[in-house]
Amino acid sequence: MNADRFIVNLLNEVLHLQGRGLGFTRDTPLLHHVPELDSMAVVSLLGAIEERLGVVIDDSEISGDLFESVGSLADFVATKYSF
């Protein structure tokens, strides 16, 4: 599994997309484009990343740019965990 696939699967699960998220690509926009990705979902998603990968995400690392696309989120996760 690579970071892209990890994020696609996690988005599908955490956002309860019922398979719709499995077609996401690196270029799929997230913030303001996926209605299920609200502020509570962001918190849940970050918590799931920390829990599943055993990493810590500092508040200072979180910005809107992080959730611009699947690719931007996957690239960030790849800096925290070696796939």
mmCIF file of the N, C-alpha and C atoms, coordinates in Angstrom:
data_MODEL
# 
_entry.id   MODEL 
# 
loop_
_atom_site.group_PDB 
_atom_site.id 
_atom_site.type_symbol 
_atom_site.label_atom_id 
_atom_site.label_alt_id 
_atom_site.label_comp_id 
_atom_site.label_asym_id 
_atom_site.label_entity_id 
_atom_site.label_seq_id 
_atom_site.pdbx_PDB_ins_code 
_atom_site.Cartn_x 
_atom_site.Cartn_y 
_atom_site.Cartn_z 
_atom_site.occupancy 
_atom_site.B_iso_or_equiv 
_atom_site.pdbx_formal_charge 
_atom_site.auth_seq_id 
_atom_site.auth_comp_id 
_atom_site.auth_asym_id 
_atom_site.auth_atom_id 
_atom_site.pdbx_PDB_model_num 
ATOM 1   N N  . MET A 1 1  ? 0.855   -1.181 0.000  1.00 0.00 ? 1  MET A N  1 
ATOM 2   C CA . MET A 1 1  ? 0.000   0.000  0.000  1.00 0.00 ? 1  MET A CA 1 
ATOM 3   C C  . MET A 1 1  ? 0.893   1.233  0.000  1.00 0.00 ? 1  MET A C  1 
ATOM 4   N N  . ASN A 1 2  ? 0.478   2.247  -0.741 1.00 0.00 ? 2  ASN A N  1 
ATOM 5   C CA . ASN A 1 2  ? 1.204   3.510  -0.720 1.00 0.00 ? 2  ASN A CA 1 
ATOM 6   C C  . ASN A 1 2  ? 0.337   4.583  -0.059 1.00 0.00 ? 2  ASN A C  1 
ATOM 7   N N  . ALA A 1 3  ? 0.899   5.776  0.090  1.00 0.00 ? 3  ALA A N  1 
ATOM 8   C CA . ALA A 1 3  ? 0.192   6.853  0.783  1.00 0.00 ? 3  ALA A CA 1 
ATOM 9   C C  . ALA A 1 3  ? -1.105  7.232  0.072  1.00 0.00 ? 3  ALA A C  1 
ATOM 10  N N  . ASP A 1 4  ? -1.082  7.261  -1.256 1.00 0.00 ? 4  ASP A N  1 
ATOM 11  C CA . ASP A 1 4  ? -2.296  7.616  -2.005 1.00 0.00 ? 4  ASP A CA 1 
ATOM 12  C C  . ASP A 1 4  ? -3.429  6.635  -1.713 1.00 0.00 ? 4  ASP A C  1 
ATOM 13  N N  . ARG A 1 5  ? -3.128  5.355  -1.804 1.00 0.00 ? 5  ARG A N  1 
ATOM 14  C CA . ARG A 1 5  ? -4.148  4.328  -1.584 1.00 0.00 ? 5  ARG A CA 1 
ATOM 15  C C  . ARG A 1 5  ? -4.627  4.361  -0.136 1.00 0.00 ? 5  ARG A C  1 
ATOM 16  N N  . PHE A 1 6  ? -3.702  4.566  0.806  1.00 0.00 ? 6  PHE A N  1 
ATOM 17  C CA . PHE A 1 6  ? -4.070  4.659  2.216  1.00 0.00 ? 6  PHE A CA 1 
ATOM 18  C C  . PHE A 1 6  ? -5.081  5.786  2.419  1.00 0.00 ? 6  PHE A C  1 
ATOM 19  N N  . ILE A 1 7  ? -4.798  6.962  1.860  1.00 0.00 ? 7  ILE A N  1 
ATOM 20  C CA . ILE A 1 7  ? -5.684  8.118  2.037  1.00 0.00 ? 7  ILE A CA 1 
ATOM 21  C C  . ILE A 1 7  ? -7.030  7.888  1.358  1.00 0.00 ? 7  ILE A C  1 
ATOM 22  N N  . VAL A 1 8  ? -7.030  7.345  0.156  1.00 0.00 ? 8  VAL A N  1 
ATOM 23  C CA . VAL A 1 8  ? -8.296  7.071  -0.544 1.00 0.00 ? 8  VAL A CA 1 
ATOM 24  C C  . VAL A 1 8  ? -9.163  6.130  0.289  1.00 0.00 ? 8  VAL A C  1 
ATOM 25  N N  . ASN A 1 9  ? -8.578  5.058  0.781  1.00 0.00 ? 9  ASN A N  1 
ATOM 26  C CA . ASN A 1 9  ? -9.336  4.103  1.599  1.00 0.00 ? 9  ASN A CA 1 
ATOM 27  C C  . ASN A 1 9  ? -9.822  4.739  2.893  1.00 0.00 ? 9  ASN A C  1 
ATOM 28  N N  . LEU A 1 10 ? -8.962  5.537  3.524  1.00 0.00 ? 10 LEU A N  1 
ATOM 29  C CA . LEU A 1 10 ? -9.332  6.174  4.785  1.00 0.00 ? 10 LEU A CA 1 
ATOM 30  C C  . LEU A 1 10 ? -10.443 7.204  4.585  1.00 0.00 ? 10 LEU A C  1 
ATOM 31  N N  . LEU A 1 11 ? -10.342 8.006  3.539  1.00 0.00 ? 11 LEU A N  1 
ATOM 32  C CA . LEU A 1 11 ? -11.403 8.974  3.241  1.00 0.00 ? 11 LEU A CA 1 
ATOM 33  C C  . LEU A 1 11 ? -12.731 8.263  3.029  1.00 0.00 ? 11 LEU A C  1 
ATOM 34  N N  . ASN A 1 12 ? -12.704 7.199  2.260  1.00 0.00 ? 12 ASN A N  1 
ATOM 35  C CA . ASN A 1 12 ? -13.924 6.444  1.992  1.00 0.00 ? 12 ASN A CA 1 
ATOM 36  C C  . ASN A 1 12 ? -14.547 5.931  3.286  1.00 0.00 ? 12 ASN A C  1 
ATOM 37  N N  . GLU A 1 13 ? -13.702 5.431  4.178  1.00 0.00 ? 13 GLU A N  1 
ATOM 38  C CA . GLU A 1 13 ? -14.198 4.876  5.441  1.00 0.00 ? 13 GLU A CA 1 
ATOM 39  C C  . GLU A 1 13 ? -14.648 5.955  6.423  1.00 0.00 ? 13 GLU A C  1 
ATOM 40  N N  . VAL A 1 14 ? -13.776 6.909  6.712  1.00 0.00 ? 14 VAL A N  1 
ATOM 41  C CA . VAL A 1 14 ? -14.059 7.918  7.741  1.00 0.00 ? 14 VAL A CA 1 
ATOM 42  C C  . VAL A 1 14 ? -15.217 8.831  7.332  1.00 0.00 ? 14 VAL A C  1 
ATOM 43  N N  . LEU A 1 15 ? -15.292 9.158  6.051  1.00 0.00 ? 15 LEU A N  1 
ATOM 44  C CA . LEU A 1 15 ? -16.361 10.045 5.580  1.00 0.00 ? 15 LEU A CA 1 
ATOM 45  C C  . LEU A 1 15 ? -17.633 9.293  5.207  1.00 0.00 ? 15 LEU A C  1 
ATOM 46  N N  . HIS A 1 16 ? -17.618 7.969  5.376  1.00 0.00 ? 16 HIS A N  1 
ATOM 47  C CA . HIS A 1 16 ? -18.792 7.133  5.071  1.00 0.00 ? 16 HIS A CA 1 
ATOM 48  C C  . HIS A 1 16 ? -19.277 7.359  3.638  1.00 0.00 ? 16 HIS A C  1 
ATOM 49  N N  . LEU A 1 17 ? -18.340 7.276  2.694  1.00 0.00 ? 17 LEU A N  1 
ATOM 50  C CA . LEU A 1 17 ? -18.656 7.535  1.291  1.00 0.00 ? 17 LEU A CA 1 
ATOM 51  C C  . LEU A 1 17 ? -19.212 6.315  0.565  1.00 0.00 ? 17 LEU A C  1 
ATOM 52  N N  . GLN A 1 18 ? -19.279 5.199  1.239  1.00 0.00 ? 18 GLN A N  1 
ATOM 53  C CA . GLN A 1 18 ? -19.899 3.972  0.707  1.00 0.00 ? 18 GLN A CA 1 
ATOM 54  C C  . GLN A 1 18 ? -19.366 3.599  -0.677 1.00 0.00 ? 18 GLN A C  1 
ATOM 55  N N  . GLY A 1 19 ? -18.051 3.649  -0.814 1.00 0.00 ? 19 GLY A N  1 
ATOM 56  C CA . GLY A 1 19 ? -17.413 3.257  -2.063 1.00 0.00 ? 19 GLY A CA 1 
ATOM 57  C C  . GLY A 1 19 ? -17.177 4.391  -3.039 1.00 0.00 ? 19 GLY A C  1 
ATOM 58  N N  . ARG A 1 20 ? -17.884 5.501  -2.860 1.00 0.00 ? 20 ARG A N  1 
ATOM 59  C CA . ARG A 1 20 ? -17.730 6.636  -3.767 1.00 0.00 ? 20 ARG A CA 1 
ATOM 60  C C  . ARG A 1 20 ? -16.310 7.185  -3.747 1.00 0.00 ? 20 ARG A C  1 
ATOM 61  N N  . GLY A 1 21 ? -15.666 7.118  -2.597 1.00 0.00 ? 21 GLY A N  1 
ATOM 62  C CA . GLY A 1 21 ? -14.317 7.654  -2.464 1.00 0.00 ? 21 GLY A CA 1 
ATOM 63  C C  . GLY A 1 21 ? -13.244 6.788  -3.083 1.00 0.00 ? 21 GLY A C  1 
ATOM 64  N N  . LEU A 1 22 ? -13.566 5.541  -3.379 1.00 0.00 ? 22 LEU A N  1 
ATOM 65  C CA . LEU A 1 22 ? -12.557 4.632  -3.919 1.00 0.00 ? 22 LEU A CA 1 
ATOM 66  C C  . LEU A 1 22 ? -12.105 5.026  -5.319 1.00 0.00 ? 22 LEU A C  1 
ATOM 67  N N  . GLY A 1 23 ? -12.867 5.871  -5.981 1.00 0.00 ? 23 GLY A N  1 
ATOM 68  C CA . GLY A 1 23 ? -12.493 6.363  -7.302 1.00 0.00 ? 23 GLY A CA 1 
ATOM 69  C C  . GLY A 1 23 ? -11.676 7.642  -7.264 1.00 0.00 ? 23 GLY A C  1 
ATOM 70  N N  . PHE A 1 24 ? -11.412 8.157  -6.068 1.00 0.00 ? 24 PHE A N  1 
ATOM 71  C CA . PHE A 1 24 ? -10.620 9.376  -5.946 1.00 0.00 ? 24 PHE A CA 1 
ATOM 72  C C  . PHE A 1 24 ? -9.207  9.140  -6.468 1.00 0.00 ? 24 PHE A C  1 
ATOM 73  N N  . THR A 1 25 ? -8.627  10.177 -7.072 1.00 0.00 ? 25 THR A N  1 
ATOM 74  C CA . THR A 1 25 ? -7.239  10.142 -7.529 1.00 0.00 ? 25 THR A CA 1 
ATOM 75  C C  . THR A 1 25 ? -6.461  11.229 -6.793 1.00 0.00 ? 25 THR A C  1 
ATOM 76  N N  . ARG A 1 26 ? -5.169  11.307 -7.041 1.00 0.00 ? 26 ARG A N  1 
ATOM 77  C CA . ARG A 1 26 ? -4.344  12.350 -6.415 1.00 0.00 ? 26 ARG A CA 1 
ATOM 78  C C  . ARG A 1 26 ? -4.898  13.744 -6.705 1.00 0.00 ? 26 ARG A C  1 
ATOM 79  N N  . ASP A 1 27 ? -5.508  13.918 -7.858 1.00 0.00 ? 27 ASP A N  1 
ATOM 80  C CA . ASP A 1 27 ? -5.995  15.234 -8.272 1.00 0.00 ? 27 ASP A CA 1 
ATOM 81  C C  . ASP A 1 27 ? -7.394  15.564 -7.763 1.00 0.00 ? 27 ASP A C  1 
ATOM 82  N N  . THR A 1 28 ? -8.040  14.634 -7.100 1.00 0.00 ? 28 THR A N  1 
ATOM 83  C CA . THR A 1 28 ? -9.392  14.881 -6.606 1.00 0.00 ? 28 THR A CA 1 
ATOM 84  C C  . THR A 1 28 ? -9.355  15.969 -5.539 1.00 0.00 ? 28 THR A C  1 
ATOM 85  N N  . PRO A 1 29 ? -10.067 17.085 -5.766 1.00 0.00 ? 29 PRO A N  1 
ATOM 86  C CA . PRO A 1 29 ? -10.112 18.143 -4.754 1.00 0.00 ? 29 PRO A CA 1 
ATOM 87  C C  . PRO A 1 29 ? -10.941 17.695 -3.549 1.00 0.00 ? 29 PRO A C  1 
ATOM 88  N N  . LEU A 1 30 ? -10.532 18.127 -2.372 1.00 0.00 ? 30 LEU A N  1 
ATOM 89  C CA . LEU A 1 30 ? -11.235 17.714 -1.158 1.00 0.00 ? 30 LEU A CA 1 
ATOM 90  C C  . LEU A 1 30 ? -11.985 18.869 -0.509 1.00 0.00 ? 30 LEU A C  1 
ATOM 91  N N  . LEU A 1 31 ? -11.266 19.770 0.126  1.00 0.00 ? 31 LEU A N  1 
ATOM 92  C CA . LEU A 1 31 ? -11.893 20.853 0.883  1.00 0.00 ? 31 LEU A CA 1 
ATOM 93  C C  . LEU A 1 31 ? -12.786 21.689 -0.031 1.00 0.00 ? 31 LEU A C  1 
ATOM 94  N N  . HIS A 1 32 ? -14.016 21.887 0.370  1.00 0.00 ? 32 HIS A N  1 
ATOM 95  C CA . HIS A 1 32 ? -15.043 22.638 -0.365 1.00 0.00 ? 32 HIS A CA 1 
ATOM 96  C C  . HIS A 1 32 ? -15.576 21.892 -1.590 1.00 0.00 ? 32 HIS A C  1 
ATOM 97  N N  . HIS A 1 33 ? -15.134 20.651 -1.803 1.00 0.00 ? 33 HIS A N  1 
ATOM 98  C CA . HIS A 1 33 ? -15.611 19.862 -2.944 1.00 0.00 ? 33 HIS A CA 1 
ATOM 99  C C  . HIS A 1 33 ? -16.254 18.550 -2.508 1.00 0.00 ? 33 HIS A C  1 
ATOM 100 N N  . VAL A 1 34 ? -15.863 18.061 -1.362 1.00 0.00 ? 34 VAL A N  1 
ATOM 101 C CA . VAL A 1 34 ? -16.455 16.835 -0.814 1.00 0.00 ? 34 VAL A CA 1 
ATOM 102 C C  . VAL A 1 34 ? -17.286 17.278 0.394  1.00 0.00 ? 34 VAL A C  1 
ATOM 103 N N  . PRO A 1 35 ? -18.612 17.331 0.251  1.00 0.00 ? 35 PRO A N  1 
ATOM 104 C CA . PRO A 1 35 ? -19.467 17.875 1.308  1.00 0.00 ? 35 PRO A CA 1 
ATOM 105 C C  . PRO A 1 35 ? -19.291 17.198 2.667  1.00 0.00 ? 35 PRO A C  1 
ATOM 106 N N  . GLU A 1 36 ? -18.944 15.933 2.652  1.00 0.00 ? 36 GLU A N  1 
ATOM 107 C CA . GLU A 1 36 ? -18.792 15.193 3.910  1.00 0.00 ? 36 GLU A CA 1 
ATOM 108 C C  . GLU A 1 36 ? -17.556 15.629 4.693  1.00 0.00 ? 36 GLU A C  1 
ATOM 109 N N  . LEU A 1 37 ? -16.629 16.325 4.049  1.00 0.00 ? 37 LEU A N  1 
ATOM 110 C CA . LEU A 1 37 ? -15.388 16.747 4.708  1.00 0.00 ? 37 LEU A CA 1 
ATOM 111 C C  . LEU A 1 37 ? -15.604 18.093 5.389  1.00 0.00 ? 37 LEU A C  1 
ATOM 112 N N  . ASP A 1 38 ? -16.293 18.044 6.527  1.00 0.00 ? 38 ASP A N  1 
ATOM 113 C CA . ASP A 1 38 ? -16.505 19.244 7.328  1.00 0.00 ? 38 ASP A CA 1 
ATOM 114 C C  . ASP A 1 38 ? -15.483 19.265 8.465  1.00 0.00 ? 38 ASP A C  1 
ATOM 115 N N  . SER A 1 39 ? -15.586 20.235 9.354  1.00 0.00 ? 39 SER A N  1 
ATOM 116 C CA . SER A 1 39 ? -14.580 20.382 10.413 1.00 0.00 ? 39 SER A CA 1 
ATOM 117 C C  . SER A 1 39 ? -14.517 19.171 11.334 1.00 0.00 ? 39 SER A C  1 
ATOM 118 N N  . MET A 1 40 ? -15.641 18.572 11.634 1.00 0.00 ? 40 MET A N  1 
ATOM 119 C CA . MET A 1 40 ? -15.633 17.377 12.487 1.00 0.00 ? 40 MET A CA 1 
ATOM 120 C C  . MET A 1 40 ? -14.998 16.196 11.762 1.00 0.00 ? 40 MET A C  1 
ATOM 121 N N  . ALA A 1 41 ? -15.238 16.090 10.470 1.00 0.00 ? 41 ALA A N  1 
ATOM 122 C CA . ALA A 1 41 ? -14.639 15.010 9.686  1.00 0.00 ? 41 ALA A CA 1 
ATOM 123 C C  . ALA A 1 41 ? -13.129 15.182 9.594  1.00 0.00 ? 41 ALA A C  1 
ATOM 124 N N  . VAL A 1 42 ? -12.664 16.426 9.512  1.00 0.00 ? 42 VAL A N  1 
ATOM 125 C CA . VAL A 1 42 ? -11.217 16.682 9.491  1.00 0.00 ? 42 VAL A CA 1 
ATOM 126 C C  . VAL A 1 42 ? -10.584 16.162 10.773 1.00 0.00 ? 42 VAL A C  1 
ATOM 127 N N  . VAL A 1 43 ? -11.206 16.452 11.907 1.00 0.00 ? 43 VAL A N  1 
ATOM 128 C CA . VAL A 1 43 ? -10.698 15.974 13.200 1.00 0.00 ? 43 VAL A CA 1 
ATOM 129 C C  . VAL A 1 43 ? -10.689 14.446 13.227 1.00 0.00 ? 43 VAL A C  1 
ATOM 130 N N  . SER A 1 44 ? -11.765 13.834 12.769 1.00 0.00 ? 44 SER A N  1 
ATOM 131 C CA . SER A 1 44 ? -11.839 12.367 12.737 1.00 0.00 ? 44 SER A CA 1 
ATOM 132 C C  . SER A 1 44 ? -10.780 11.777 11.810 1.00 0.00 ? 44 SER A C  1 
ATOM 133 N N  . LEU A 1 45 ? -10.591 12.400 10.676 1.00 0.00 ? 45 LEU A N  1 
ATOM 134 C CA . LEU A 1 45 ? -9.610  11.919 9.703  1.00 0.00 ? 45 LEU A CA 1 
ATOM 135 C C  . LEU A 1 45 ? -8.191  12.008 10.263 1.00 0.00 ? 45 LEU A C  1 
ATOM 136 N N  . LEU A 1 46 ? -7.862  13.129 10.874 1.00 0.00 ? 46 LEU A N  1 
ATOM 137 C CA . LEU A 1 46 ? -6.530  13.285 11.465 1.00 0.00 ? 46 LEU A CA 1 
ATOM 138 C C  . LEU A 1 46 ? -6.314  12.281 12.590 1.00 0.00 ? 46 LEU A C  1 
ATOM 139 N N  . GLY A 1 47 ? -7.334  12.070 13.407 1.00 0.00 ? 47 GLY A N  1 
ATOM 140 C CA . GLY A 1 47 ? -7.242  11.081 14.482 1.00 0.00 ? 47 GLY A CA 1 
ATOM 141 C C  . GLY A 1 47 ? -7.032  9.677  13.942 1.00 0.00 ? 47 GLY A C  1 
ATOM 142 N N  . ALA A 1 48 ? -7.714  9.356  12.856 1.00 0.00 ? 48 ALA A N  1 
ATOM 143 C CA . ALA A 1 48 ? -7.564  8.031  12.249 1.00 0.00 ? 48 ALA A CA 1 
ATOM 144 C C  . ALA A 1 48 ? -6.166  7.846  11.671 1.00 0.00 ? 48 ALA A C  1 
ATOM 145 N N  . ILE A 1 49 ? -5.620  8.898  11.062 1.00 0.00 ? 49 ILE A N  1 
ATOM 146 C CA . ILE A 1 49 ? -4.252  8.822  10.540 1.00 0.00 ? 49 ILE A CA 1 
ATOM 147 C C  . ILE A 1 49 ? -3.279  8.552  11.681 1.00 0.00 ? 49 ILE A C  1 
ATOM 148 N N  . GLU A 1 50 ? -3.415  9.313  12.764 1.00 0.00 ? 50 GLU A N  1 
ATOM 149 C CA . GLU A 1 50 ? -2.526  9.126  13.914 1.00 0.00 ? 50 GLU A CA 1 
ATOM 150 C C  . GLU A 1 50 ? -2.637  7.714  14.480 1.00 0.00 ? 50 GLU A C  1 
ATOM 151 N N  . GLU A 1 51 ? -3.854  7.257  14.646 1.00 0.00 ? 51 GLU A N  1 
ATOM 152 C CA . GLU A 1 51 ? -4.091  5.941  15.246 1.00 0.00 ? 51 GLU A CA 1 
ATOM 153 C C  . GLU A 1 51 ? -3.582  4.807  14.360 1.00 0.00 ? 51 GLU A C  1 
ATOM 154 N N  . ARG A 1 52 ? -3.911  4.856  13.100 1.00 0.00 ? 52 ARG A N  1 
ATOM 155 C CA . ARG A 1 52 ? -3.554  3.745  12.200 1.00 0.00 ? 52 ARG A CA 1 
ATOM 156 C C  . ARG A 1 52 ? -2.065  3.677  11.901 1.00 0.00 ? 52 ARG A C  1 
ATOM 157 N N  . LEU A 1 53 ? -1.421  4.844  11.822 1.00 0.00 ? 53 LEU A N  1 
ATOM 158 C CA . LEU A 1 53 ? -0.006  4.855  11.459 1.00 0.00 ? 53 LEU A CA 1 
ATOM 159 C C  . LEU A 1 53 ? 0.919   5.016  12.664 1.00 0.00 ? 53 LEU A C  1 
ATOM 160 N N  . GLY A 1 54 ? 0.335   5.296  13.830 1.00 0.00 ? 54 GLY A N  1 
ATOM 161 C CA . GLY A 1 54 ? 1.161   5.473  15.020 1.00 0.00 ? 54 GLY A CA 1 
ATOM 162 C C  . GLY A 1 54 ? 2.026   6.720  14.950 1.00 0.00 ? 54 GLY A C  1 
ATOM 163 N N  . VAL A 1 55 ? 1.480   7.775  14.355 1.00 0.00 ? 55 VAL A N  1 
ATOM 164 C CA . VAL A 1 55 ? 2.211   9.032  14.216 1.00 0.00 ? 55 VAL A CA 1 
ATOM 165 C C  . VAL A 1 55 ? 1.513   10.115 15.033 1.00 0.00 ? 55 VAL A C  1 
ATOM 166 N N  . VAL A 1 56 ? 2.206   11.226 15.203 1.00 0.00 ? 56 VAL A N  1 
ATOM 167 C CA . VAL A 1 56 ? 1.631   12.382 15.887 1.00 0.00 ? 56 VAL A CA 1 
ATOM 168 C C  . VAL A 1 56 ? 1.597   13.536 14.893 1.00 0.00 ? 56 VAL A C  1 
ATOM 169 N N  . ILE A 1 57 ? 0.447   14.168 14.791 1.00 0.00 ? 57 ILE A N  1 
ATOM 170 C CA . ILE A 1 57 ? 0.293   15.334 13.924 1.00 0.00 ? 57 ILE A CA 1 
ATOM 171 C C  . ILE A 1 57 ? 0.126   16.547 14.825 1.00 0.00 ? 57 ILE A C  1 
ATOM 172 N N  . ASP A 1 58 ? 1.076   17.454 14.754 1.00 0.00 ? 58 ASP A N  1 
ATOM 173 C CA . ASP A 1 58 ? 1.053   18.661 15.572 1.00 0.00 ? 58 ASP A CA 1 
ATOM 174 C C  . ASP A 1 58 ? 0.074   19.668 14.972 1.00 0.00 ? 58 ASP A C  1 
ATOM 175 N N  . ASP A 1 59 ? -0.581  20.422 15.829 1.00 0.00 ? 59 ASP A N  1 
ATOM 176 C CA . ASP A 1 59 ? -1.539  21.427 15.361 1.00 0.00 ? 59 ASP A CA 1 
ATOM 177 C C  . ASP A 1 59 ? -0.910  22.395 14.361 1.00 0.00 ? 59 ASP A C  1 
ATOM 178 N N  . SER A 1 60 ? 0.375   22.692 14.542 1.00 0.00 ? 60 SER A N  1 
ATOM 179 C CA . SER A 1 60 ? 1.050   23.646 13.654 1.00 0.00 ? 60 SER A CA 1 
ATOM 180 C C  . SER A 1 60 ? 1.213   23.100 12.234 1.00 0.00 ? 60 SER A C  1 
ATOM 181 N N  . GLU A 1 61 ? 1.032   21.801 12.051 1.00 0.00 ? 61 GLU A N  1 
ATOM 182 C CA . GLU A 1 61 ? 1.166   21.181 10.732 1.00 0.00 ? 61 GLU A CA 1 
ATOM 183 C C  . GLU A 1 61 ? -0.139  21.207 9.935  1.00 0.00 ? 61 GLU A C  1 
ATOM 184 N N  . ILE A 1 62 ? -1.217  21.599 10.578 1.00 0.00 ? 62 ILE A N  1 
ATOM 185 C CA . ILE A 1 62 ? -2.541  21.520 9.962  1.00 0.00 ? 62 ILE A CA 1 
ATOM 186 C C  . ILE A 1 62 ? -2.913  22.865 9.335  1.00 0.00 ? 62 ILE A C  1 
ATOM 187 N N  . SER A 1 63 ? -3.281  22.815 8.064  1.00 0.00 ? 63 SER A N  1 
ATOM 188 C CA . SER A 1 63 ? -3.766  24.011 7.369  1.00 0.00 ? 63 SER A CA 1 
ATOM 189 C C  . SER A 1 63 ? -4.741  23.569 6.282  1.00 0.00 ? 63 SER A C  1 
ATOM 190 N N  . GLY A 1 64 ? -5.424  24.511 5.718  1.00 0.00 ? 64 GLY A N  1 
ATOM 191 C CA . GLY A 1 64 ? -6.354  24.203 4.638  1.00 0.00 ? 64 GLY A CA 1 
ATOM 192 C C  . GLY A 1 64 ? -5.654  23.603 3.430  1.00 0.00 ? 64 GLY A C  1 
ATOM 193 N N  . ASP A 1 65 ? -4.405  24.012 3.198  1.00 0.00 ? 65 ASP A N  1 
ATOM 194 C CA . ASP A 1 65 ? -3.641  23.486 2.060  1.00 0.00 ? 65 ASP A CA 1 
ATOM 195 C C  . ASP A 1 65 ? -3.481  21.977 2.144  1.00 0.00 ? 65 ASP A C  1 
ATOM 196 N N  . LEU A 1 66 ? -3.411  21.471 3.362  1.00 0.00 ? 66 LEU A N  1 
ATOM 197 C CA . LEU A 1 66 ? -3.251  20.034 3.581  1.00 0.00 ? 66 LEU A CA 1 
ATOM 198 C C  . LEU A 1 66 ? -4.409  19.253 2.960  1.00 0.00 ? 66 LEU A C  1 
ATOM 199 N N  . PHE A 1 67 ? -5.591  19.838 2.976  1.00 0.00 ? 67 PHE A N  1 
ATOM 200 C CA . PHE A 1 67 ? -6.803  19.173 2.495  1.00 0.00 ? 67 PHE A CA 1 
ATOM 201 C C  . PHE A 1 67 ? -7.250  19.676 1.122  1.00 0.00 ? 67 PHE A C  1 
ATOM 202 N N  . GLU A 1 68 ? -6.326  20.269 0.385  1.00 0.00 ? 68 GLU A N  1 
ATOM 203 C CA . GLU A 1 68 ? -6.642  20.771 -0.950 1.00 0.00 ? 68 GLU A CA 1 
ATOM 204 C C  . GLU A 1 68 ? -7.022  19.639 -1.897 1.00 0.00 ? 68 GLU A C  1 
ATOM 205 N N  . SER A 1 69 ? -6.289  18.533 -1.809 1.00 0.00 ? 69 SER A N  1 
ATOM 206 C CA . SER A 1 69 ? -6.549  17.397 -2.699 1.00 0.00 ? 69 SER A CA 1 
ATOM 207 C C  . SER A 1 69 ? -6.124  16.103 -2.022 1.00 0.00 ? 69 SER A C  1 
ATOM 208 N N  . VAL A 1 70 ? -6.490  14.996 -2.628 1.00 0.00 ? 70 VAL A N  1 
ATOM 209 C CA . VAL A 1 70 ? -6.034  13.695 -2.134 1.00 0.00 ? 70 VAL A CA 1 
ATOM 210 C C  . VAL A 1 70 ? -4.510  13.671 -2.141 1.00 0.00 ? 70 VAL A C  1 
ATOM 211 N N  . GLY A 1 71 ? -3.907  14.187 -3.200 1.00 0.00 ? 71 GLY A N  1 
ATOM 212 C CA . GLY A 1 71 ? -2.454  14.185 -3.323 1.00 0.00 ? 71 GLY A CA 1 
ATOM 213 C C  . GLY A 1 71 ? -1.759  14.994 -2.251 1.00 0.00 ? 71 GLY A C  1 
ATOM 214 N N  . SER A 1 72 ? -2.296  16.163 -1.920 1.00 0.00 ? 72 SER A N  1 
ATOM 215 C CA . SER A 1 72 ? -1.658  16.987 -0.888 1.00 0.00 ? 72 SER A CA 1 
ATOM 216 C C  . SER A 1 72 ? -1.728  16.301 0.469  1.00 0.00 ? 72 SER A C  1 
ATOM 217 N N  . LEU A 1 73 ? -2.827  15.640 0.753  1.00 0.00 ? 73 LEU A N  1 
ATOM 218 C CA . LEU A 1 73 ? -2.958  14.919 2.018  1.00 0.00 ? 73 LEU A CA 1 
ATOM 219 C C  . LEU A 1 73 ? -2.058  13.686 2.027  1.00 0.00 ? 73 LEU A C  1 
ATOM 220 N N  . ALA A 1 74 ? -2.000  12.978 0.916  1.00 0.00 ? 74 ALA A N  1 
ATOM 221 C CA . ALA A 1 74 ? -1.134  11.795 0.820  1.00 0.00 ? 74 ALA A CA 1 
ATOM 222 C C  . ALA A 1 74 ? 0.336   12.183 0.939  1.00 0.00 ? 74 ALA A C  1 
ATOM 223 N N  . ASP A 1 75 ? 0.722   13.285 0.316  1.00 0.00 ? 75 ASP A N  1 
ATOM 224 C CA . ASP A 1 75 ? 2.114   13.740 0.409  1.00 0.00 ? 75 ASP A CA 1 
ATOM 225 C C  . ASP A 1 75 ? 2.476   14.073 1.848  1.00 0.00 ? 75 ASP A C  1 
ATOM 226 N N  . PHE A 1 76 ? 1.550   14.706 2.565  1.00 0.00 ? 76 PHE A N  1 
ATOM 227 C CA . PHE A 1 76 ? 1.794   15.012 3.974  1.00 0.00 ? 76 PHE A CA 1 
ATOM 228 C C  . PHE A 1 76 ? 1.959   13.731 4.778  1.00 0.00 ? 76 PHE A C  1 
ATOM 229 N N  . VAL A 1 77 ? 1.065   12.785 4.585  1.00 0.00 ? 77 VAL A N  1 
ATOM 230 C CA . VAL A 1 77 ? 1.130   11.518 5.324  1.00 0.00 ? 77 VAL A CA 1 
ATOM 231 C C  . VAL A 1 77 ? 2.444   10.799 5.029  1.00 0.00 ? 77 VAL A C  1 
ATOM 232 N N  . ALA A 1 78 ? 2.910   10.893 3.798  1.00 0.00 ? 78 ALA A N  1 
ATOM 233 C CA . ALA A 1 78 ? 4.170   10.237 3.420  1.00 0.00 ? 78 ALA A CA 1 
ATOM 234 C C  . ALA A 1 78 ? 5.372   10.848 4.145  1.00 0.00 ? 78 ALA A C  1 
ATOM 235 N N  . THR A 1 79 ? 5.237   12.090 4.617  1.00 0.00 ? 79 THR A N  1 
ATOM 236 C CA . THR A 1 79 ? 6.328   12.689 5.399  1.00 0.00 ? 79 THR A CA 1 
ATOM 237 C C  . THR A 1 79 ? 6.321   12.189 6.837  1.00 0.00 ? 79 THR A C  1 
ATOM 238 N N  . LYS A 1 80 ? 5.198   11.632 7.260  1.00 0.00 ? 80 LYS A N  1 
ATOM 239 C CA . LYS A 1 80 ? 5.052   11.159 8.638  1.00 0.00 ? 80 LYS A CA 1 
ATOM 240 C C  . LYS A 1 80 ? 5.291   9.660  8.775  1.00 0.00 ? 80 LYS A C  1 
ATOM 241 N N  . TYR A 1 81 ? 5.126   8.922  7.673  1.00 0.00 ? 81 TYR A N  1 
ATOM 242 C CA . TYR A 1 81 ? 5.169   7.461  7.734  1.00 0.00 ? 81 TYR A CA 1 
ATOM 243 C C  . TYR A 1 81 ? 5.767   6.924  6.442  1.00 0.00 ? 81 TYR A C  1 
ATOM 244 N N  . SER A 1 82 ? 6.633   5.954  6.572  1.00 0.00 ? 82 SER A N  1 
ATOM 245 C CA . SER A 1 82 ? 7.261   5.349  5.399  1.00 0.00 ? 82 SER A CA 1 
ATOM 246 C C  . SER A 1 82 ? 6.440   4.147  4.934  1.00 0.00 ? 82 SER A C  1 
ATOM 247 N N  . PHE A 1 83 ? 5.870   4.243  3.752  1.00 0.00 ? 83 PHE A N  1 
ATOM 248 C CA . PHE A 1 83 ? 5.028   3.170  3.222  1.00 0.00 ? 83 PHE A CA 1 
ATOM 249 C C  . PHE A 1 83 ? 5.852   2.143  2.493  1.00 0.00 ? 83 PHE A C  1 
# 
